[in-house]
Every structure is written in C-alpha cells, then in structure tokens.
Amino acid sequence: MSLFLSKDEEAFKTKARTFAEDHVIPQANEVEAGKYPRELIRDMGRENLLGAPFSKSDGGQGLGWVSEVIVAEEISAANAATEMSRAASTTLYAAPLAYFGNNQQKKDFLRPVLTGESIGALALTEPLAGSDAAGIRTTVAQRGDSYVLNGEKRFITNGGLADQYFLFAITDRKKGGRRGMSAFLVPRESSGVKVVKAYSLLGMRGANVAHIRFRNVKLPPENLVGRKNQGFDILLDELDRERPVVSAEMLGIARAAYEAALEYSNKREQFGRPIREFQAISFRIADMAVKLEASRLLILNSGRLLDMGRSIRKAGAIAKVYATEASFEVANSALQVHGGIGYTRDTPVERYFRDARFMMIGGGTSDIMRHIIQREAYRDLESRSKA
C-alpha cells in the first residue's frame, strides 16, 4: 500500500487546488458573512470535483476515496464552510445512497447531487441522541401502502436548504436502534417537514446547520434504502467513510493556518530581526509542520484502506482524533505567531481558529473516537490470542 500520491492523484490535486484558488478563495468572505455556497457546489460539479469515490455508472468520477480526501483538503484550505457544505451533500448524504441504494434511487436522488444541481443532507442527530446514535427516537411506521415519519433532527448540515435528506429512523421499537433502525430518503418539500431554525455557529459561518421537525410525513415504500431494519449497518458504513473526509477538511484548515504563520513569521520583525530567528517562534513552526505531515499520512492511510475494501473502523478513528485535534492546535499556534493582529479580523487566522474547533465534536467526538480505538485495539488482541 503506497502512502504517496500517484501521478493521476497529483494531477487531480492540482486541479482541485486551482479551482479552490480561482473560485473558492475569492468568495470566502461572502461565505463567512453567511452566504451559502450553492453556486460554488454547482461549479464543482461542472469541474468534476464531486463524487470522486463513486462509480461512473452512478454519476461519480470512479477515482476512489483518496481523491475524495484530496478534494476535502484543498477546498477546506480555501474555505472550510464551503467544504463542510460540499461534503455534507456529496459524501455524508451520497455515500450510503451510493452503496446501499437501488438503481432507481441513485438515478432520482444521487445523480443530481453529484452534478451539484441538487443538495443533500444526512439526518441522524437528534435532541436526545448525539453520540448515542442508536438512541434515536424518530420513528417511521408502516400505514397501509406507505410509511409515516415522525420526529426531530438537529445539527443537520445543509438541513435548512437541502433538497432531500438521507434519514435514519426507528422502524421496530422492540428491537431498538441497533436492530430496528432503517434508512429513508425524504424530500424537504414533503408535507409535514418544517425547518425549525438554523443555528448561529462559532465557526463554519456560511454553512447551514438546522433543526428539523417531521410531523406525519408520508413516504412511499420505494423511499426505503436497503432492507427494513438494516439502518444501523448502513450508518456504521457511512461513518467509516465520512471520517477520513472530515479529517481532511481539518487538515486543510491546519495547512492554511500553518502557511499563514510561516509567511508572517518570515516577514514580521521585532527587536530588529525577523521573528523566525527566535526559537520560541521557529520551534512552534516546526511542531506545526510535524502535525501536518502526521495528519496527512494517517488520512491517506484511511483512504487507501477504503479503496482496498478493507475495514477502517480503527484507522479512521485514529485519523480523525489526531487530525482534528492537531488542526486546532496548529490554528492556535498560528494565531499565537501572529500576536495581536491574529486576534483581529484583519487576517483569516481567527477564522481558522474558530473553524478548527468544530470537528472535535462533529462526525463523532474525540472521546467517542478514543472509545472506538481502544475497543478495536482490544479486539485485535483477542483475535491474535485465539489464532
């Protein structure tokens, strides 16, 4: 397994970076001011930067998950809220549909998202179910020839603007979340769907994160994805595929913060010389560089394993806990290198600092990642003991 990019992957990275520099950076301030980047997502679709890991027959690019993390890093380095919006639609929503949906569902609900013409959202988290994903209380009951959906979802990225949701709900209360959960496609314009509020966030401004209420929403039987009560397995697969991508988002923020600190420390002078000549600064730069390289290797390892069809439950959790925490540490160090000007909005460094904090919570908290890592480590030990 190679931890280096191939020539084709390097070319794809150049393409993604060029797009980010030419299109995302010029609009970063507008997104930061609250403009949802829908046109940018459409433009990414036109440039074939959406759906990298999914098969061409499903409307994707057929490039693999390494290419997806490449896109995530490059777009996030330009503007993290834009990347968060893109990934919520074309990774979090699209992945379970691509791997578990039928051909008609992919035609109607996946292809338009992978072109950027439609926006999707993954609807999982609830007011009483965050880290305990199996504890969701939203229900779908079968009534004659249709299903009826009731419940609430919150902190749903793209939730207030999405054209459709990939939603998880309980279909058998007696079996509980692990054995009685199912997955459904829910158009936002369905009768009974109400966007309660869009949250004002510390960072990731421009992303739309919403609380949604579902009251007696009728769904046709063909909107069930996979088998009935297969939802928890679908969810676990989605989370495994999501984690390298959101880790790469945080790597993008860290890289932008590092590059800003490197450039600033090279030109800023105090005591008659560039501040890079002081070890307090230069060693901080060195530590930032180490965290960037370690994060990138862990993320690439996860992407390669996905492309090989291997389990990444532990590798993905390792990548996520390290890369997300390292991103915040790098952003914090970059702000410190900038001193007072870093705490103002005259530079984007304060934005990197705010944005980097998010993914130690979203997509599985750092505490949950550590729980997964230790659990899988002990399972590996038990497997070796039995061999």
C-alpha positions as CSV (number, residue, x, y, z in Angstrom):
1,M,0.0,0.0,0.0
2,S,1.5,3.3,-1.1
3,L,1.4,6.4,1.1
4,F,2.4,8.5,-1.8
5,L,0.1,10.0,-4.4
6,S,0.1,8.6,-7.9
7,K,0.7,10.8,-10.9
8,D,-3.1,10.8,-11.6
9,E,-3.8,11.8,-8.0
10,E,-1.2,14.6,-8.1
11,A,-2.9,15.9,-11.2
12,F,-6.3,15.7,-9.5
13,K,-4.9,17.5,-6.5
14,T,-3.5,20.3,-8.8
15,K,-6.9,20.6,-10.4
16,A,-8.7,20.8,-7.0
17,R,-6.2,23.4,-5.7
18,T,-6.5,25.5,-8.8
19,F,-10.3,25.5,-8.5
20,A,-10.0,26.5,-4.8
21,E,-7.7,29.3,-5.5
22,D,-9.6,30.6,-8.5
23,H,-13.2,30.2,-7.2
24,V,-13.4,29.5,-3.5
25,I,-10.9,32.0,-2.1
26,P,-12.4,35.0,-3.9
27,Q,-15.8,34.1,-2.4
28,A,-14.6,33.2,1.1
29,N,-15.5,36.5,2.7
30,E,-19.0,36.3,1.3
31,V,-19.5,32.8,2.7
32,E,-18.0,33.9,6.0
33,A,-20.7,36.6,6.0
34,G,-23.4,34.0,5.7
35,K,-23.9,33.3,2.0
36,Y,-24.5,29.6,1.5
37,P,-22.1,28.4,-1.3
38,R,-24.6,26.7,-3.5
39,E,-23.2,28.2,-6.8
40,L,-19.7,27.0,-5.8
41,I,-21.0,23.5,-5.3
42,R,-22.6,23.6,-8.8
43,D,-19.3,24.8,-10.2
44,M,-17.5,21.9,-8.5
45,G,-20.0,19.6,-10.2
46,R,-19.2,21.1,-13.6
47,E,-15.5,20.7,-12.9
48,N,-16.0,17.0,-12.0
49,L,-14.9,17.6,-8.4
50,L,-17.9,16.0,-6.8
51,G,-18.5,12.2,-6.4
52,A,-14.8,11.3,-6.7
53,P,-15.1,7.9,-4.9
54,F,-18.4,6.7,-6.6
55,S,-18.7,4.7,-9.8
56,K,-19.2,6.4,-13.1
57,S,-22.3,4.3,-13.6
58,D,-23.8,6.1,-10.6
59,G,-22.7,9.5,-11.7
60,G,-19.4,9.7,-9.9
61,Q,-15.8,10.0,-11.1
62,G,-14.7,6.5,-10.2
63,L,-11.4,7.8,-8.7
64,G,-11.6,6.4,-5.1
65,W,-11.6,7.7,-1.6
66,V,-8.0,9.1,-1.7
67,S,-9.2,11.5,-4.4
68,E,-12.1,12.5,-2.1
69,V,-9.8,13.4,0.8
70,I,-7.7,15.4,-1.7
71,V,-10.8,17.5,-2.6
72,A,-11.7,17.9,1.0
73,E,-8.3,19.2,2.0
74,E,-8.0,21.6,-1.0
75,I,-11.4,23.2,-0.7
76,S,-11.2,23.4,3.1
77,A,-7.8,25.2,2.9
78,A,-9.6,27.9,0.9
79,N,-12.8,28.0,2.9
80,A,-13.9,25.4,5.4
81,A,-17.6,26.3,5.5
82,T,-17.7,25.7,1.7
83,E,-16.1,22.3,2.1
84,M,-18.4,21.4,5.0
85,S,-21.4,22.2,2.8
86,R,-20.0,20.2,-0.1
87,A,-19.0,17.1,1.9
88,A,-22.4,17.0,3.8
89,S,-24.1,16.7,0.4
90,T,-21.7,14.6,-1.7
91,T,-20.1,12.5,1.0
92,L,-22.3,12.1,4.1
93,Y,-25.6,12.0,2.1
94,A,-24.2,10.4,-1.0
95,A,-22.1,7.6,0.3
96,P,-24.9,5.5,2.0
97,L,-27.1,6.1,-1.1
98,A,-24.3,5.0,-3.5
99,Y,-23.5,1.8,-1.6
100,F,-27.0,0.8,-0.4
101,G,-29.5,2.5,-2.8
102,N,-31.1,0.7,-5.7
103,N,-30.7,1.9,-9.3
104,Q,-33.8,4.0,-9.4
105,Q,-32.9,5.7,-6.1
106,K,-29.5,6.5,-7.4
107,K,-31.0,7.9,-10.6
108,D,-33.5,10.1,-8.8
109,F,-31.6,11.1,-5.6
110,L,-27.9,10.6,-6.2
111,R,-27.0,11.7,-9.7
112,P,-28.5,15.2,-9.2
113,V,-26.4,15.7,-6.1
114,L,-23.2,14.5,-7.8
115,T,-23.7,17.1,-10.5
116,G,-24.2,19.8,-7.9
117,E,-27.7,20.6,-9.2
118,S,-29.3,19.2,-6.0
119,I,-28.2,19.4,-2.3
120,G,-28.4,16.5,0.1
121,A,-28.2,16.2,3.9
122,L,-27.6,13.4,6.3
123,A,-30.3,13.5,9.0
124,L,-29.1,11.5,12.1
125,T,-28.5,13.6,15.2
126,E,-31.5,14.4,17.5
127,P,-32.1,16.5,20.6
128,L,-31.8,13.4,22.7
129,A,-29.4,11.4,20.6
130,G,-25.9,12.7,19.7
131,S,-23.0,10.4,20.4
132,D,-25.5,7.6,21.2
133,A,-26.6,7.2,17.6
134,A,-28.5,4.0,18.4
135,G,-30.7,6.0,20.8
136,I,-32.6,8.0,18.1
137,R,-36.3,8.4,18.7
138,T,-37.5,9.5,15.3
139,T,-39.9,6.8,14.0
140,V,-41.3,5.5,10.8
141,A,-44.4,3.4,10.9
142,Q,-46.0,1.5,8.1
143,R,-49.5,2.6,7.4
144,G,-51.1,0.6,4.5
145,D,-49.0,1.1,1.4
146,S,-46.9,4.0,2.7
147,Y,-44.7,4.9,5.6
148,V,-45.3,7.8,8.1
149,L,-42.4,9.7,9.6
150,N,-42.4,11.5,13.0
151,G,-39.6,13.0,15.0
152,E,-37.0,15.7,15.1
153,K,-33.4,16.1,13.9
154,R,-30.9,18.8,14.9
155,F,-27.5,20.0,13.9
156,I,-28.1,18.8,10.4
157,T,-25.6,20.3,8.0
158,N,-27.4,21.6,4.9
159,G,-30.6,20.8,6.7
160,G,-32.4,24.1,6.0
161,L,-31.5,24.2,2.3
162,A,-31.2,20.6,1.2
163,D,-33.5,19.2,-1.5
164,Q,-33.6,15.8,0.3
165,Y,-32.5,14.1,3.4
166,F,-30.9,10.7,3.9
167,L,-32.7,10.0,7.2
168,F,-32.3,7.3,9.9
169,A,-35.4,6.3,12.0
170,I,-36.6,3.5,14.2
171,T,-39.0,1.1,12.4
172,D,-39.1,-1.5,15.1
173,R,-39.2,-0.1,18.7
174,K,-39.0,-3.6,20.2
175,K,-35.7,-4.3,18.5
176,G,-34.2,-0.9,19.4
177,G,-31.7,1.2,17.4
178,R,-29.2,-1.4,16.5
179,R,-31.6,-4.0,15.1
180,G,-34.7,-1.8,14.5
181,M,-33.3,1.2,12.6
182,S,-34.0,1.9,8.9
183,A,-32.8,4.4,6.3
184,F,-35.1,6.6,4.2
185,L,-35.0,9.3,1.5
186,V,-37.1,12.3,2.5
187,P,-37.7,15.3,0.1
188,R,-37.5,18.5,2.1
189,E,-40.6,19.8,0.4
190,S,-42.7,16.9,1.7
191,S,-45.8,17.9,3.6
192,G,-45.1,17.8,7.4
193,V,-41.4,18.8,7.1
194,K,-40.6,22.0,9.0
195,V,-37.2,23.7,9.4
196,V,-37.5,24.9,13.0
197,K,-34.3,27.0,13.0
198,A,-30.8,27.5,11.5
199,Y,-28.1,27.6,14.2
200,S,-25.7,30.5,14.5
201,L,-22.3,28.9,14.9
202,L,-19.0,29.9,16.4
203,G,-17.2,28.9,13.2
204,M,-18.1,27.4,9.8
205,R,-20.1,30.5,9.1
206,G,-21.9,30.2,5.8
207,A,-22.7,26.5,6.4
208,N,-26.3,25.8,7.0
209,V,-26.9,23.8,10.2
210,A,-30.5,23.3,11.1
211,H,-33.1,21.8,13.4
212,I,-35.9,20.0,11.5
213,R,-39.2,18.7,12.6
214,F,-41.2,15.9,10.9
215,R,-44.9,15.5,11.6
216,N,-46.8,12.7,9.9
217,V,-44.7,12.9,6.8
218,K,-45.9,10.3,4.3
219,L,-43.2,8.4,2.4
220,P,-43.7,5.9,-0.5
221,P,-42.3,2.4,0.1
222,E,-39.7,3.0,-2.6
223,N,-38.0,5.6,-0.4
224,L,-36.7,2.9,2.0
225,V,-33.0,2.4,1.3
226,G,-31.7,-1.1,1.7
227,R,-33.7,-3.6,3.8
228,K,-36.0,-2.7,6.6
229,N,-34.1,-2.6,9.9
230,Q,-30.8,-2.5,8.1
231,G,-30.3,1.1,9.0
232,F,-27.6,0.7,11.8
233,D,-25.3,-1.2,9.5
234,I,-25.8,1.4,6.8
235,L,-25.0,4.1,9.4
236,L,-21.8,2.5,10.6
237,D,-20.6,2.1,7.0
238,E,-21.4,5.8,6.4
239,L,-19.5,6.9,9.5
240,D,-16.4,4.9,8.4
241,R,-16.4,6.6,5.0
242,E,-17.1,10.1,6.5
243,R,-14.2,10.2,9.0
244,P,-11.2,10.4,6.6
245,V,-13.1,13.1,4.7
246,V,-13.8,15.3,7.7
247,S,-10.3,14.7,8.9
248,A,-9.0,16.0,5.6
249,E,-11.2,19.1,6.0
250,M,-9.4,19.8,9.2
251,L,-6.1,19.2,7.6
252,G,-7.0,21.8,5.0
253,I,-7.6,24.4,7.8
254,A,-4.4,23.4,9.5
255,R,-2.4,23.8,6.3
256,A,-3.8,27.3,5.7
257,A,-3.1,28.3,9.2
258,Y,0.5,26.9,9.0
259,E,1.2,28.6,5.7
260,A,-0.1,32.0,7.1
261,A,2.1,31.6,10.2
262,L,5.2,30.6,8.1
263,E,4.9,33.6,5.9
264,Y,4.1,36.1,8.7
265,S,7.0,34.9,10.9
266,N,9.4,35.3,7.9
267,K,8.5,39.0,7.3
268,R,7.4,40.3,10.8
269,E,10.3,42.0,12.7
270,Q,10.8,42.6,16.4
271,F,13.9,43.6,18.2
272,G,15.5,44.4,14.9
273,R,15.1,41.0,13.2
274,P,12.5,38.6,11.7
275,I,10.7,36.8,14.5
276,R,11.5,33.5,12.8
277,E,15.0,33.8,14.2
278,F,13.6,33.3,17.7
279,Q,13.3,29.7,18.8
280,A,10.0,30.4,20.5
281,I,8.6,31.0,17.0
282,S,10.7,28.7,14.8
283,F,10.2,25.7,17.1
284,R,6.4,26.4,17.1
285,I,6.6,26.3,13.3
286,A,8.5,23.0,13.4
287,D,5.8,21.5,15.7
288,M,3.1,22.6,13.3
289,A,4.8,21.0,10.3
290,V,5.1,17.7,12.2
291,K,1.4,17.7,13.0
292,L,0.5,18.4,9.4
293,E,2.6,15.6,8.0
294,A,1.4,13.1,10.6
295,S,-2.2,14.0,9.9
296,R,-1.8,13.7,6.2
297,L,-0.3,10.2,6.4
298,L,-3.0,9.0,8.8
299,I,-5.7,10.3,6.5
300,L,-4.1,8.9,3.4
301,N,-3.7,5.5,5.1
302,S,-7.5,5.5,5.8
303,G,-8.3,6.5,2.2
304,R,-6.1,3.8,0.8
305,L,-7.7,1.2,3.1
306,L,-11.1,2.2,1.9
307,D,-10.0,1.9,-1.7
308,M,-8.7,-1.6,-1.0
309,G,-12.1,-2.6,0.5
310,R,-10.6,-3.0,4.0
311,S,-12.2,-2.1,7.3
312,I,-11.1,1.3,8.6
313,R,-13.0,1.5,11.8
314,K,-9.9,1.9,13.9
315,A,-7.8,3.6,11.3
316,G,-10.5,6.1,10.5
317,A,-11.0,6.9,14.2
318,I,-7.2,7.3,14.7
319,A,-7.0,9.7,11.7
320,K,-10.0,11.7,13.0
321,V,-8.9,12.1,16.6
322,Y,-5.4,13.1,15.6
323,A,-6.1,15.3,12.6
324,T,-8.9,17.2,14.3
325,E,-7.1,17.9,17.5
326,A,-3.9,18.7,15.6
327,S,-5.8,21.2,13.4
328,F,-7.0,23.1,16.4
329,E,-3.5,23.1,17.9
330,V,-2.0,24.3,14.7
331,A,-4.6,27.0,14.3
332,N,-4.0,28.1,17.9
333,S,-0.2,28.2,17.3
334,A,-0.7,30.2,14.1
335,L,-2.8,32.8,16.0
336,Q,-0.1,33.0,18.6
337,V,2.6,33.5,16.0
338,H,0.6,36.4,14.6
339,G,0.2,38.0,18.0
340,G,-2.4,40.8,18.3
341,I,-3.2,41.0,14.6
342,G,-4.1,37.3,14.7
343,Y,-6.9,38.1,17.1
344,T,-8.5,40.6,14.7
345,R,-10.5,40.0,11.6
346,D,-7.8,41.7,9.5
347,T,-6.4,38.2,8.8
348,P,-8.2,34.9,8.3
349,V,-6.2,33.3,11.2
350,E,-9.0,33.9,13.7
351,R,-11.4,32.2,11.2
352,Y,-9.1,29.2,11.1
353,F,-9.1,29.1,14.9
354,R,-12.9,29.1,15.1
355,D,-13.5,26.7,12.2
356,A,-10.9,24.1,13.5
357,R,-12.8,23.7,16.8
358,F,-15.8,22.1,15.1
359,M,-14.7,18.6,14.1
360,M,-13.6,17.6,17.6
361,I,-17.4,17.4,18.1
362,G,-19.0,16.8,14.7
363,G,-18.8,13.4,13.0
364,G,-18.1,11.7,16.3
365,T,-16.5,13.4,19.2
366,S,-12.8,12.9,20.1
367,D,-14.0,11.0,23.2
368,I,-16.0,8.6,21.0
369,M,-13.0,8.2,18.7
370,R,-10.9,7.2,21.6
371,H,-13.5,4.7,22.7
372,I,-13.6,3.1,19.2
373,I,-9.8,3.0,19.1
374,Q,-9.4,1.2,22.4
375,R,-12.3,-1.2,21.7
376,E,-10.8,-2.2,18.3
377,A,-7.3,-2.5,19.8
378,Y,-8.5,-5.0,22.4
379,R,-10.5,-6.9,19.7
380,D,-7.3,-7.1,17.7
381,L,-5.5,-8.5,20.8
382,E,-8.3,-11.1,21.4
383,S,-8.1,-12.2,17.7
384,R,-4.3,-12.7,18.0
385,S,-4.8,-14.6,21.2
386,K,-7.2,-17.0,19.5
387,A,-5.1,-17.5,16.4
